[in-house]
């Protein structure tokens, strides 16, 4: 994607959307695994996100919290 400084860009597909009153949780299938992203319900609507939507996930390294599995 041009014009975006975030270098970690992962193409994927939405596998689920769970919307609450203000926030939503979006599950994304990407090569090698699955990601879960908390975003506003408004953003889900504005981006037109639904199960099966193709997306490019932008990941800022400062926003990653690794865990031991």
Buried (B, 14 or more C-beta within 10 A) or exposed (E): EEEEEEEEEBEBEBBEBEBEEEBBBBBBBBEEEEBEBEBEBEEBEEEEBEEEBEBEBBBEEEEEEEEEE
